Amino acid sequence: MTAEKFQHGFKTEYRPTWREIPIGTMRSCKTNLISLFVGAIFLLPFLSCSQSNDASDKTPTRQLEVLGDTVDQLGAELGCMLIDRKGHFWFASNRDGIFRYDGKNTIRYTTQHGLKSNFVTQIKEDFNGHLWIATRDGYCLFDGKQFQDIQWKLDNAPNGIPFVTQSGLLFPILDAVVFYNGLAFTRFKIHPTDYQPPNNNLMRAYAVYGHTIDTKGIIWLGTQSEGVAFGNGETFFFLNDKDLGSAAVRAVFCDRDGRMWFGNNGGGLYLYEAGVLRNLTQEEKLGNDAFLRQRKAVDNAQSLARVFTINQDRDGSIWAGTIDAGAWQWKQGRLKQYNQGNGLPGKGVWYIYRDRQQRLWFMVDGQTVYLLDQGRFQRKF
């Protein structure tokens, strides 16, 4: 398998194959991950609205610390989590804002406290301990005391070639990506120069979902319907065969050996190693053709077709979470499924998080959180 190089003047025809709204494309849309299917609209927004590369001239100065509301339990539609450097747990709800658990109390933050939107899709922590929060209506930054709207920074970031570091942050926005290295924001594009995004359709072929930076500083971006783009911010190549370009690439992961793993919502689980792309779902005959080929909203509890999240445990096993068939473990070249029949109480694994002890946490059906410890799933939240 060879990668297709991005060439100026190369025209790619837009192929709207999935009714999903990717990161950085919409500012208002109600979402429900359970009802995600080819004919449905899904939102994973990483939006922006910025003004300059200098944060000091527009970011409002606030003196009082936001306290949030003490609650008894987490909200619904839980799709992302993070344990910060202080050991606090953060949970993102795609409906109810964000939640912080400090070991004793659970605090909820919403738009009433300065959050950009209560529909939150992702939380990242930078090297300063600040949280970058992606919502339906854009990005905001939490410095431990206050929320700051940083959309304007991203929208107005200067175009250029990013100085990529592995500790930097990627922010997919509408028709572009912004990289932040801790000092400055740099905007770049992955689509051909003559590509014209449809004005009346926010489902863009090159819109970005999953993304990461590997150990060599290469940027990897999962797209709506162009497969996976990888490059240095100036030149990009594309992997899009074996159905990788047939559906949205929701997960992009680099393991400790430098191998790349991709999760496709329909195509399944992919491994890219030494220039060879493998579709493990096809190889093991675990696909869902009704969903992928016929575009029917049909779940398959025995399939490895709709992969939403990927991570690696301390023993080196790769774990893939699906929206309809639990979790799958890839260990020493063999696949094993975990679902309601063998220890994982739920069918939809929306997110898999690895903590500093290399333990894995599984967010199941948007409602519960399980820790995988010594081969057993233990409910923690």
GITA-V222459 format. One record per backbone hydrogen bond with DSSP energy under -0.5 kcal/mol. CO is the residue of the C=O (numbers start at 1). NH is the residue of the N-H. Records with the same first field share a line. If there is no record, write none. Layout:
CO = NH  NH
//
This chain:
3 = 5
4 = 238
5 = 7
7 = 10
9 = 11
10 = 12
11 = 13
15 = 17
18 = 20
20 = 22
21 = 44
22 = 25
32 = 35
33 = 36
37 = 40
38 = 19
42 = 21  44
49 = 153
50 = 153
53 = 55
54 = 57
55 = 58  59
60 = 62
69 = 108
71 = 106
76 = 96
77 = 79  94
80 = 92
82 = 84  90
84 = 87
88 = 84
89 = 101
90 = 82
91 = 93  99
92 = 79  80
93 = 95  97  120
97 = 93
98 = 109
99 = 91
100 = 102  107
101 = 89
105 = 102  107
106 = 71
107 = 100
108 = 69
109 = 98
110 = 113  115
111 = 114
118 = 95  97  120
119 = 136
122 = 134
124 = 132
126 = 129
130 = 126
131 = 133  142
132 = 124  134
133 = 140
134 = 121  122
135 = 47  138
138 = 135
139 = 150  151
140 = 133
141 = 143  148
142 = 131
145 = 66
146 = 143
148 = 141  150
150 = 154
151 = 49  50  155
152 = 50  156
154 = 157
158 = 187
160 = 162
162 = 164
165 = 168
169 = 180
171 = 178
173 = 176
176 = 173
177 = 188
178 = 171
179 = 186
180 = 169
184 = 181
185 = 158
186 = 179
187 = 160
188 = 177
192 = 195
195 = 197
198 = 201
202 = 204
204 = 207
205 = 225  226
207 = 224
208 = 23
210 = 222
212 = 220
214 = 217
218 = 214
219 = 231
220 = 212
221 = 229
222 = 209
223 = 249
227 = 223
228 = 239
229 = 221
230 = 237
231 = 219
235 = 232
236 = 6
237 = 230
238 = 4  240
239 = 228
240 = 245
241 = 244
243 = 246
248 = 250  265
249 = 210
251 = 263
253 = 255  261
255 = 258
259 = 255
260 = 272
261 = 253
262 = 264  270
263 = 250  251
264 = 266  268  307
268 = 264
269 = 280  281
270 = 262
271 = 273  278
272 = 260
273 = 276
276 = 273  278
278 = 271  280
279 = 283
280 = 284
281 = 286
282 = 285
286 = 304
288 = 291  292
289 = 293  294
290 = 296
296 = 298
297 = 299
300 = 303
304 = 269
305 = 266  268  307
306 = 323
309 = 321
311 = 319
313 = 316
317 = 313
318 = 330
319 = 311
320 = 328
321 = 308  309
322 = 349
326 = 322
327 = 338
328 = 320
329 = 331  336
330 = 318
331 = 334
334 = 331
336 = 329
338 = 327
339 = 342  344
343 = 345
344 = 346
347 = 326  349
348 = 350  365
351 = 363
353 = 355  361
355 = 358
358 = 314
359 = 355
360 = 372
361 = 353
362 = 364  370
363 = 350  351
364 = 367  368
366 = 78
368 = 364
369 = 380  381
370 = 362
371 = 373  378
372 = 360
373 = 376
376 = 373  378
377 = 379
378 = 371
//
